[in-house]
Amino acid sequence: LVTYRNPHMVLDLVGLGSEEMRRASVEQRADAAFIARMLAAHRIEAVLVYDHWFPGRLPEGLERDAEFQLGRFAIATGGPVVAVYGAGPEAAARLRAAAAAFAPSMPSGSRLVGVPPR
């Protein structure tokens, strides 16, 4: 649903909404280097993931900026925490501001946890 009728580029790292990632995942070549190339090729500056889905596969250079802790673990989510990463300090600052603006609209019981800037 994140990619459906979305006017903005969304690179689905799992591959359900991005054919390039789907093929790479099926062929077991969606490692950190491949993901880094995909992020650069599509000029992706924000990465939202369930960390436990990508152990050792997130590229270096991403800064963890915040996490959304879901108040209840629903069957439609991949876990109770969505991590937010930015590609560099400028993207990180924009992401922290966007996450803070989004936080009041989160479902009851959920919360935003910010990661202090480095």
N, CA and C atoms as an extended XYZ file, in Angstrom:
354
Properties=species:S:1:pos:R:3:atomname:S:1:resname:S:1:resid:I:1 pbc="F F F"
N         0.798       -1.200        0.000 N   LEU     1
C         0.000        0.000        0.000 CA  LEU     1
C         0.842        1.265        0.000 C   LEU     1
N         2.056        1.179        0.508 N   VAL     2
C         2.905        2.361        0.571 CA  VAL     2
C         3.246        2.855       -0.838 C   VAL     2
N         3.407        1.953       -1.779 N   THR     3
C         3.784        2.350       -3.134 CA  THR     3
C         2.586        2.588       -4.046 C   THR     3
N         1.434        2.071       -3.705 N   TYR     4
C         0.255        2.155       -4.570 CA  TYR     4
C        -0.215        3.593       -4.721 C   TYR     4
N        -0.247        4.076       -5.933 N   ARG     5
C        -0.685        5.433       -6.265 CA  ARG     5
C         0.079        6.517       -5.496 C   ARG     5
N         1.282        6.233       -5.124 N   ASN     6
C         2.113        7.204       -4.424 CA  ASN     6
C         2.892        7.998       -5.464 C   ASN     6
N         2.801        9.318       -5.464 N   PRO     7
C         3.513       10.107       -6.470 CA  PRO     7
C         5.028       10.174       -6.214 C   PRO     7
N         5.464        9.718       -5.053 N   HIS     8
C         6.879        9.773       -4.686 CA  HIS     8
C         7.523        8.403       -4.884 C   HIS     8
N         8.807        8.427       -5.175 N   MET     9
C         9.551        7.182       -5.344 CA  MET     9
C         9.624        6.446       -4.016 C   MET     9
N         9.205        5.192       -4.013 N   VAL    10
C         9.315        4.327       -2.844 CA  VAL    10
C        10.050        3.074       -3.301 C   VAL    10
N        11.162        2.803       -2.696 N   LEU    11
C        11.931        1.603       -2.997 CA  LEU    11
C        11.630        0.590       -1.904 C   LEU    11
N        10.855       -0.409       -2.223 N   ASP    12
C        10.484       -1.436       -1.256 CA  ASP    12
C        11.637       -2.426       -1.145 C   ASP    12
N        12.366       -2.379       -0.034 N   LEU    13
C        13.545       -3.234        0.133 CA  LEU    13
C        13.208       -4.715        0.267 C   LEU    13
N        11.963       -5.035        0.541 N   VAL    14
C        11.542       -6.433        0.602 CA  VAL    14
C        11.254       -6.936       -0.812 C   VAL    14
N        10.776       -6.050       -1.663 N   GLY    15
C        10.545       -6.427       -3.049 CA  GLY    15
C         9.097       -6.548       -3.465 C   GLY    15
N         8.169       -6.355       -2.544 N   LEU    16
C         6.764       -6.470       -2.913 CA  LEU    16
C         6.314       -5.331       -3.817 C   LEU    16
N         6.941       -4.168       -3.677 N   GLY    17
C         6.554       -3.013       -4.477 CA  GLY    17
C         7.646       -2.534       -5.408 C   GLY    17
N         8.751       -3.248       -5.496 N   SER    18
C         9.884       -2.847       -6.337 CA  SER    18
C        10.443       -4.086       -7.031 C   SER    18
N        10.266       -4.135       -8.330 N   GLU    19
C        10.672       -5.325       -9.090 CA  GLU    19
C        12.170       -5.601       -8.996 C   GLU    19
N        13.002       -4.555       -9.053 N   GLU    20
C        14.448       -4.761       -8.960 CA  GLU    20
C        14.832       -5.435       -7.640 C   GLU    20
N        14.220       -4.970       -6.563 N   MET    21
C        14.511       -5.560       -5.257 CA  MET    21
C        13.947       -6.975       -5.156 C   MET    21
N        12.787       -7.204       -5.738 N   ARG    22
C        12.197       -8.544       -5.701 CA  ARG    22
C        13.129       -9.545       -6.369 C   ARG    22
N        13.610       -9.191       -7.554 N   ARG    23
C        14.519      -10.094       -8.270 CA  ARG    23
C        15.792      -10.336       -7.471 C   ARG    23
N        16.362       -9.274       -6.928 N   ALA    24
C        17.594       -9.412       -6.152 CA  ALA    24
C        17.369      -10.270       -4.908 C   ALA    24
N        16.221      -10.102       -4.273 N   SER    25
C        15.911      -10.902       -3.079 CA  SER    25
C        15.763      -12.373       -3.431 C   SER    25
N        15.039      -12.658       -4.496 N   VAL    26
C        14.841      -14.050       -4.928 CA  VAL    26
C        16.179      -14.689       -5.278 C   VAL    26
N        17.044      -13.918       -5.915 N   GLU    27
C        18.359      -14.421       -6.325 CA  GLU    27
C        19.394      -14.332       -5.201 C   GLU    27
N        18.980      -13.924       -4.029 N   GLN    28
C        19.820      -13.809       -2.833 CA  GLN    28
C        21.059      -12.934       -3.058 C   GLN    28
N        20.852      -11.805       -3.742 N   ARG    29
C        21.950      -10.868       -3.949 CA  ARG    29
C        21.611       -9.470       -3.434 C   ARG    29
N        20.583       -9.382       -2.597 N   ALA    30
C        20.170       -8.093       -2.022 CA  ALA    30
C        20.931       -7.828       -0.724 C   ALA    30
N        22.257       -7.739       -0.852 N   ASP    31
C        23.097       -7.476        0.312 CA  ASP    31
C        23.260       -5.966        0.506 C   ASP    31
N        24.074       -5.565        1.477 N   ALA    32
C        24.251       -4.140        1.788 CA  ALA    32
C        24.775       -3.357        0.588 C   ALA    32
N        25.690       -3.945       -0.181 N   ALA    33
C        26.240       -3.237       -1.341 CA  ALA    33
C        25.157       -3.026       -2.403 C   ALA    33
N        24.334       -4.034       -2.638 N   PHE    34
C        23.255       -3.902       -3.618 CA  PHE    34
C        22.250       -2.847       -3.151 C   PHE    34
N        21.880       -2.906       -1.886 N   ILE    35
C        20.925       -1.931       -1.348 CA  ILE    35
C        21.510       -0.522       -1.447 C   ILE    35
N        22.795       -0.360       -1.157 N   ALA    36
C        23.440        0.954       -1.269 CA  ALA    36
C        23.364        1.470       -2.703 C   ALA    36
N        23.615        0.597       -3.677 N   ARG    37
C        23.529        1.003       -5.079 CA  ARG    37
C        22.105        1.416       -5.442 C   ARG    37
N        21.124        0.678       -4.944 N   MET    38
C        19.723        0.998       -5.236 CA  MET    38
C        19.332        2.339       -4.608 C   MET    38
N        19.752        2.571       -3.380 N   LEU    39
C        19.444        3.844       -2.718 CA  LEU    39
C        20.060        5.005       -3.493 C   LEU    39
N        21.300        4.842       -3.926 N   ALA    40
C        21.973        5.900       -4.679 CA  ALA    40
C        21.314        6.102       -6.050 C   ALA    40
N        21.018        5.023       -6.740 N   ALA    41
C        20.432        5.120       -8.083 CA  ALA    41
C        19.088        5.828       -8.073 C   ALA    41
N        18.332        5.622       -7.007 N   HIS    42
C        16.993        6.224       -6.913 CA  HIS    42
C        16.972        7.476       -6.039 C   HIS    42
N        18.168        7.904       -5.579 N   ARG    43
C        18.305        9.098       -4.735 CA  ARG    43
C        17.412        9.026       -3.493 C   ARG    43
N        17.419        7.869       -2.868 N   ILE    44
C        16.631        7.640       -1.654 CA  ILE    44
C        17.384        8.209       -0.467 C   ILE    44
N        16.710        9.059        0.315 N   GLU    45
C        17.342        9.658        1.486 CA  GLU    45
C        16.759        9.174        2.798 C   GLU    45
N        15.610        8.511        2.750 N   ALA    46
C        14.948        8.034        3.963 CA  ALA    46
C        14.694        6.534        3.850 C   ALA    46
N        15.026        5.822        4.902 N   VAL    47
C        14.816        4.379        4.927 CA  VAL    47
C        14.035        4.050        6.196 C   VAL    47
N        12.877        3.427        6.025 N   LEU    48
C        12.066        2.972        7.154 CA  LEU    48
C        11.989        1.460        7.066 C   LEU    48
N        12.476        0.775        8.092 N   VAL    49
C        12.550       -0.685        8.049 CA  VAL    49
C        12.279       -1.302        9.422 C   VAL    49
N        11.976       -2.570        9.382 N   TYR    50
C        12.009       -3.408       10.574 CA  TYR    50
C        13.445       -3.947       10.598 C   TYR    50
N        14.248       -3.488       11.541 N   ASP    51
C        15.668       -3.866       11.570 CA  ASP    51
C        15.897       -5.367       11.489 C   ASP    51
N        15.052       -6.132       12.161 N   HIS    52
C        15.290       -7.577       12.204 CA  HIS    52
C        15.073       -8.246       10.843 C   HIS    52
N        14.520       -7.543        9.879 N   TRP    53
C        14.384       -8.081        8.527 CA  TRP    53
C        15.664       -7.901        7.716 C   TRP    53
N        16.576       -7.041        8.174 N   PHE    54
C        17.763       -6.695        7.393 CA  PHE    54
C        19.056       -6.800        8.193 C   PHE    54
N        19.265       -7.875        8.930 N   PRO    55
C        20.497       -7.958        9.726 CA  PRO    55
C        21.734       -7.946        8.822 C   PRO    55
N        22.601       -6.958        9.044 N   GLY    56
C        23.834       -6.864        8.272 CA  GLY    56
C        23.641       -6.441        6.825 C   GLY    56
N        22.444       -6.056        6.453 N   ARG    57
C        22.182       -5.728        5.047 CA  ARG    57
C        21.931       -4.241        4.802 C   ARG    57
N        21.897       -3.437        5.852 N   LEU    58
C        21.736       -2.004        5.643 CA  LEU    58
C        23.111       -1.398        5.393 C   LEU    58
N        23.215       -0.540        4.381 N   PRO    59
C        24.524        0.023        4.040 CA  PRO    59
C        25.069        0.952        5.115 C   PRO    59
N        26.386        1.040        5.158 N   GLU    60
C        27.021        2.016        6.042 CA  GLU    60
C        26.678        3.408        5.533 C   GLU    60
N        26.706        4.365        6.438 N   GLY    61
C        26.410        5.736        6.056 CA  GLY    61
C        24.982        6.153        6.374 C   GLY    61
N        24.120        5.183        6.648 N   LEU    62
C        22.767        5.535        7.078 CA  LEU    62
C        22.823        5.902        8.552 C   LEU    62
N        22.108        6.945        8.926 N   GLU    63
C        22.063        7.370       10.325 CA  GLU    63
C        20.698        7.044       10.901 C   GLU    63
N        20.680        6.295       12.000 N   ARG    64
C        19.406        5.991       12.659 CA  ARG    64
C        18.932        7.269       13.354 C   ARG    64
N        17.756        7.741       12.953 N   ASP    65
C        17.274        9.035       13.424 CA  ASP    65
C        16.121        8.933       14.405 C   ASP    65
N        15.325        7.914       14.282 N   ALA    66
C        14.148        7.785       15.143 CA  ALA    66
C        13.614        6.370       15.014 C   ALA    66
N        12.671        6.070       15.872 N   GLU    67
C        11.931        4.819       15.711 CA  GLU    67
C        10.494        5.046       16.146 C   GLU    67
N         9.622        4.407       15.434 N   PHE    68
C         8.210        4.416       15.786 CA  PHE    68
C         7.942        3.117       16.529 C   PHE    68
N         7.538        3.231       17.769 N   GLN    69
C         7.199        2.051       18.558 CA  GLN    69
C         5.687        1.902       18.504 C   GLN    69
N         5.256        0.814       17.900 N   LEU    70
C         3.833        0.591       17.710 CA  LEU    70
C         3.204        0.124       19.008 C   LEU    70
N         2.081        0.716       19.362 N   GLY    71
C         1.423        0.418       20.629 CA  GLY    71
C         0.897       -0.997       20.734 C   GLY    71
N         0.551       -1.544       19.609 N   ARG    72
C         0.091       -2.941       19.596 CA  ARG    72
C         0.646       -3.571       18.350 C   ARG    72
N         1.003       -4.802       18.463 N   PHE    73
C         1.608       -5.522       17.342 CA  PHE    73
C         0.489       -6.146       16.525 C   PHE    73
N         0.218       -5.557       15.383 N   ALA    74
C        -0.843       -6.063       14.506 CA  ALA    74
C        -0.278       -7.085       13.527 C   ALA    74
N        -1.122       -7.951       13.051 N   ILE    75
C        -0.692       -8.982       12.115 CA  ILE    75
C        -0.169       -8.381       10.818 C   ILE    75
N        -0.604       -7.172       10.483 N   ALA    76
C        -0.213       -6.540        9.221 CA  ALA    76
C         1.131       -5.813        9.308 C   ALA    76
N         1.762       -5.813       10.459 N   THR    77
C         3.067       -5.163       10.577 CA  THR    77
C         4.152       -6.212       10.690 C   THR    77
N         5.375       -5.791       10.447 N   GLY    78
C         6.502       -6.718       10.511 CA  GLY    78
C         7.173       -6.771       11.858 C   GLY    78
N         6.667       -6.013       12.804 N   GLY    79
C         7.261       -5.990       14.130 CA  GLY    79
C         6.758       -4.787       14.896 C   GLY    79
N         7.115       -4.693       16.161 N   PRO    80
C         6.617       -3.599       16.994 CA  PRO    80
C         7.382       -2.293       16.856 C   PRO    80
N         8.508       -2.290       16.126 N   VAL    81
C         9.331       -1.087       15.998 CA  VAL    81
C         9.714       -0.872       14.533 C   VAL    81
N         9.451        0.339       14.040 N   VAL    82
C         9.882        0.739       12.700 CA  VAL    82
C        11.034        1.720       12.887 C   VAL    82
N        12.202        1.367       12.377 N   ALA    83
C        13.382        2.223       12.485 CA  ALA    83
C        13.431        3.188       11.310 C   ALA    83
N        13.872        4.414       11.585 N   VAL    84
C        13.957        5.462       10.576 CA  VAL    84
C        15.425        5.851       10.421 C   VAL    84
N        15.940        5.730        9.200 N   TYR    85
C        17.327        6.067        8.896 CA  TYR    85
C        17.372        7.151        7.830 C   TYR    85
N        18.376        8.010        7.931 N   GLY    86
C        18.612        9.037        6.915 CA  GLY    86
C        19.950        8.819        6.250 C   GLY    86
N        20.022        9.204        4.989 N   ALA    87
C        21.262        9.083        4.225 CA  ALA    87
C        22.055       10.373        4.374 C   ALA    87
N        22.729       10.524        5.503 N   GLY    88
C        23.555       11.703        5.745 CA  GLY    88
C        22.910       12.689        6.691 C   GLY    88
N        23.692       13.634        7.197 N   PRO    89
C        23.224       14.559        8.226 CA  PRO    89
C        22.070       15.464        7.796 C   PRO    89
N        22.085       15.951        6.565 N   GLU    90
C        21.000       16.833        6.116 CA  GLU    90
C        19.681       16.080        6.026 C   GLU    90
N        19.719       14.891        5.441 N   ALA    91
C        18.510       14.068        5.370 CA  ALA    91
C        18.048       13.695        6.773 C   ALA    91
N        18.993       13.413        7.652 N   ALA    92
C        18.658       13.038        9.023 CA  ALA    92
C        17.896       14.151        9.732 C   ALA    92
N        18.347       15.391        9.559 N   ALA    93
C        17.665       16.527       10.199 CA  ALA    93
C        16.237       16.663        9.670 C   ALA    93
N        16.066       16.513        8.360 N   ARG    94
C        14.718       16.592        7.776 CA  ARG    94
C        13.839       15.453        8.272 C   ARG    94
N        14.410       14.266        8.407 N   LEU    95
C        13.640       13.112        8.884 CA  LEU    95
C        13.205       13.276       10.330 C   LEU    95
N        14.094       13.797       11.166 N   ARG    96
C        13.721       14.012       12.567 CA  ARG    96
C        12.549       14.983       12.654 C   ARG    96
N        12.586       16.048       11.850 N   ALA    97
C        11.496       17.029       11.858 CA  ALA    97
C        10.204       16.410       11.324 C   ALA    97
N        10.301       15.644       10.255 N   ALA    98
C         9.112       15.009        9.671 CA  ALA    98
C         8.519       13.974       10.635 C   ALA    98
N         9.371       13.211       11.298 N   ALA    99
C         8.885       12.215       12.260 CA  ALA    99
C         8.172       12.903       13.416 C   ALA    99
N         8.733       14.005       13.903 N   ALA   100
C         8.099       14.735       15.009 CA  ALA   100
C         6.746       15.295       14.578 C   ALA   100
N         6.643       15.771       13.335 N   ALA   101
C         5.374       16.291       12.832 CA  ALA   101
C         4.344       15.179       12.663 C   ALA   101
N         4.807       13.987       12.314 N   PHE   102
C         3.914       12.844       12.102 CA  PHE   102
C         3.441       12.214       13.417 C   PHE   102
N         4.257       12.273       14.437 N   ALA   103
C         4.000       11.577       15.701 CA  ALA   103
C         2.597       11.796       16.276 C   ALA   103
N         2.040       13.025       16.270 N   PRO   104
C         0.702       13.198       16.855 CA  PRO   104
C        -0.409       12.415       16.133 C   PRO   104
N        -0.173       12.009       14.905 N   SER   105
C        -1.199       11.268       14.164 CA  SER   105
C        -1.075        9.757       14.333 C   SER   105
N        -0.102        9.316       15.121 N   MET   106
C         0.097        7.875       15.321 CA  MET   106
C        -1.049        7.286       16.133 C   MET   106
N        -1.321        5.996       15.944 N   PRO   107
C        -2.389        5.354       16.710 CA  PRO   107
C        -2.148        5.422       18.213 C   PRO   107
N        -3.221        5.379       18.953 N   SER   108
C        -3.153        5.401       20.412 CA  SER   108
C        -2.217        4.312       20.925 C   SER   108
N        -1.373        4.680       21.867 N   GLY   109
C        -0.444        3.720       22.463 CA  GLY   109
C         0.892        3.647       21.745 C   GLY   109
N         0.977        4.197       20.556 N   SER   110
C         2.234        4.216       19.808 CA  SER   110
C         3.019        5.460       20.195 C   SER   110
N         4.335        5.429       19.941 N   ARG   111
C         5.118        6.616       20.269 CA  ARG   111
C         6.339        6.705       19.375 C   ARG   111
N         6.814        7.927       19.239 N   LEU   112
C         8.027        8.215       18.506 CA  LEU   112
C         9.163        8.324       19.510 C   LEU   112
N        10.252        7.639       19.232 N   VAL   113
C        11.446        7.756       20.048 CA  VAL   113
C        12.531        8.331       19.143 C   VAL   113
N        13.013        9.506       19.502 N   GLY   114
C        14.059       10.144       18.702 CA  GLY   114
C        15.417        9.676       19.096 C   GLY   114
N        16.293        9.631       18.139 N   VAL   115
C        17.692        9.297       18.394 CA  VAL   115
C        18.443       10.615       18.336 C   VAL   115
N        19.169       10.987       19.387 N   PRO   116
C        19.869       12.283       19.364 CA  PRO   116
C        20.843       12.383       18.207 C   PRO   116
N        20.946       13.569       17.592 N   PRO   117
C        21.916       13.737       16.501 CA  PRO   117
C        23.329       13.548       17.004 C   PRO   117
N        24.187       13.072       16.121 N   ARG   118
C        25.591       12.860       16.505 CA  ARG   118
C        26.396       14.095       16.290 C   ARG   118
